[in-house]
């Protein structure tokens, strides 16, 4: 397939940023050899894998991109189900939840928006409790039902919107631009909020959920992400600059709320990370938590106004 030059340049720019990051870390090691920078190094190396794998997938084929995102959905659901307590009676329900991934991706691949949009919130909403109630176990029924359905919404429905965004225009080149905009802004927003929070942070947003998140960090990330969106939106996507600005604000707010929500889940379960698959970052859910609210809203924003 052919890749839009702007998309190719964006991927190349991301590689350049990682090269600069490697040089900076090397310099820091020489200036302060006694400081442990293992986690920082692991984070950068993990980003190398993520950026290169994503870039290669975009160059190869639509099918490769969809398979890669289906794998992300599977790993996210697997991490989630490994964290929550499950009843023996619900083992068959786990199979139903996992089967939702390939079936949901079929509707994405054939661009059947009508079924895609109701597959998890309607059909899985009916299937999961139906299977559970037929097992006859009522103890802990409501808790098991809620956690199972929430995990499906988080891992299958939300991430499914990332995949559908890529095929939404019917043109892989345009889809790549939309996908890159979503991922760059949500991940960049996390970084911007962290930096602004470290520099100016004073007032905590939700100290019992995530003590490091501050009002100043949130506002700094919001402004930064909105400005960056205004610049790159018209270059990567069909969005005009005012619509790109609106999209940036949406992604900044929803990305922040998604991150905070997954933090609350981890607090409730008493875990620091959802997994250890990505060195320096934790698990897959730790890396995609900003997307759980941002991806669906960005998708429907673009779908409503442009497709």
N, C-alpha and C positions, 0 to 999 in steps of 0.2 A: 504494500500500500504506500501511497505518497503521504508524507508528513508536511504540514504547513511549515514554512520556514520560521515563522514566529515561534511555533511550538518547539521546533528543533533548537532554536536559539535559547529558548527558556530552559530546556533540559541541559544544554551545554553550560548555561549560566549557573545552574544548580551544581554541576560538576565542578565548575570554577570556584564556587563558594566553598565546596568541600576541600578543594586543594588548598585554598587560603587557610581554612580551619586547621588542616594538617600542619601547615607551616607555622601558624600561630602556636599550636600546642608544642611543636618542636622547639620553638623559641622560648616558651614558658619553661620547658624542662631544663633548658640550658641556664636560664636566669635563676630558677629556683629548683635545683635537682632534688631537694629533699621533700618536695610537696607531692603527695599522691594524686595523680591525675588519671587514674585507671578508668573511673566512670566516664569522664569526659572523652577519653580515647575510645572507649567502647561505644559511646553514643555516636561519635563521628563515623566509626567503622560500620555501625549498623545503618547509618544513613547512606553510606556508600552502597550497601547491598540493596536498600530500598530504592534509591534513585536509579541505580543501574538496572535493576530488575524491572522497574516501571518503565524506564526509557526503552529498554529492549522490547518489552511487551508492546509498547506503542508503535514501534517500528515494524514489528512482525505482522500482527493480524488482529482483527477484532476478537476472534475466538480466543486468542491467547490472553487478551486483556480481561475478557469475561471469566475465563477459567481462573486467572490469578485473583480476581475479586471474589469469585466463589470460594476459593481456598481461604481467603481472608475471612469471609463470613463463617466458614466451617471452623476455623481456628478460634475465632472470637466466641462462637457458640460453645465449642469444646471447653474453652477456658471458663466460661460462665458456668456451665453445668458441673465443672470440676470443683467450683467454689461453693455452690449452694448445696445444702443438705437435701437429699432425695429419698423418697420412700421406695422400698422394694417393689411395691405394687405399681410404681410409675415407670418401671424400666421400659415397657412397651411405648410409653409416651415419649421417652427420649428418642426412640426410633422415628416417631411421627415428627418431632421437632427437626431432626436431622434431614428427613426426607423433604421438609419444606424448602431446603436450599436448592437442590437440583430442579424441583418443580417450579420454584419462583424464577430461577434463571432461565428456564424454558420460555416463560412469558416475556422475559427481558430480551432474549435472543430473537424472538419473533416479533418483538415490539407490540405486544398486545397489552396496551395500557389498561384497558377495561378489567382484565383478569388480574394483572399485576397488582393493581392498586387495592384489590379486595382479597387477594389470596391469603395473606397472613391475618389482617384485622377482621376478616369475616369468616373465611373457611377454616383457618387454623383456630380461630376463636371458638368455633363450633366443634372442631375435631378433637382438640385437646381435652376439654371437659367431658366430652362424650366417651372417649376412651377411658378416662380416669373413673368416671362414675360406673361404667360397666365392670370395672375391676372390683367394685363394692367396698373399697376402703374409704371410710369417712373421716377417720382421725387425721387431722392435718390437711384435709382436703383443700380448704381455701388458700392456705399458705402455699401448698404445692402448686395449685392452679395459677396463682398470681405470679410466683417466681418463674414458672415454666413459660407462661405467655409473655411476660416481660422480657425474658431472655430471647424469645423468638422475635419480638418486635425490635429489640436492640440489635441483634446479630444478623437477622435475615431481612427484615423489612427495611430498617434504616440503611444498612450497607447495600441492600438491593437498589436503593435510589442512586448510589454512587455508580453502580453498573449501568443502570438505565440512562443516567445522564450522559454516559459515553455514547450510547446508540440513539439517543433522542433525536438528534438532527437528521439521522439517516445518512450522515456523512462523517466517516471516521476522523477526518482532519478537523472538522468543527467540533466533534465530540471530544477529541483529545484536548482542544483548547478549553472547553468547559470543565473537563475533568481536572486539568492542571490548575485552572483558576480555583476550583473548590479545594483541592488539596494544598496548594501553595498558601492560600489565605487562611485556612483553618490551622494548618501546622505553624505558619508564620505568626498567626495571632497568639498561639501558645507561647512562642518565643518572645514576642513583643510584650505580652502581659508579664512574663517572668522578669524581663529586663527592667521595664518601667516599675514593676513592684519592688525590685531590689534597689533601684535608684531613689524612688520617691515614695514607696509604700509606707503608709502609716496606719490607715484604718482598715481593719480586716472586714471582709465581706461576710464570711461564714466561718468563724474561728473554730467551731466544733467539727466542721466538715473538712475544711482545707485551710489550715492556719496561714499558709504562705500567700493566699490570694487576697489582694487588697483592692480597695476602691480605686486607688491611684493606678495600680497595675491594669485593672479592667479598663479604665478610661483611656490610659495610654495606649493599650492594645486596640481599643475601639477606634481611636483617631488614626493610629498607624495603619491598621488594616483597611480602613475606609479610604485613606489616601492612596495606598498601594493598589487597591481594587480599582479606583478611579483611573489610575494610570494603565494597568495591565488589562483591565476588562475589555476596552475597545480593541486592543491589540490581539488578544487571544480568542475573543468570543464575539457574537453578534451584538452584545450589549453596548448601548451608547454610554457616554460617560456619566450622565445622571443616574441611569439604571445600574451602572457598575458601582457607583457610590452607594446606592441603596443596598445592593447585593453585599457590598463589603460590610456595611453596618449590620445587616442581617446575620452574616457569617460570624462576625465578631461576638455578637450577643449570644447567638445560639451555640456557638462553639464553646464559649465560656460556661454556659448553663449545662451543656452536655458533659464537659469535663467535671464540673462540680457534682453532677448527678452520679456519675460513676464513682467519684470519690466518696460520696455518701454510701453507695452500695458496698464499697470496700471497707469503710468504717463499720458498717453494720455487721459485716462478716468477719471483721478483725484481721484483715490482710492488708499488707502494704502495696503489693502489686498483684495484678490478675494472673500473672505467669512469669516465666523467665526466658521465653523464646527469643526475645530481642535484647541482647546484652546492652546494658546501660539505660534501657527504656522500661524493661519489665516484660509484660505480655502484649499480645496483639490488641487486647481491649484497652490497655493503657495508652497505646499509640493512636487508636481510632476513636477514643471517647469523645473527642470534639465533634466527630462527624454524626453522632447518633441523632442530634437535633438539627445540625447544620445541613446535612445532606438532603433530607426530605424537604426542608423549607426552601433551600436553594433550587432544588429540582423543580418544585412547583412554581416558584417565582419565575424561572426561565420558561417552563412549560406554558404557563398562563399567558405571558406577555409575548412569547416568540414562536411557540410551536402549537 
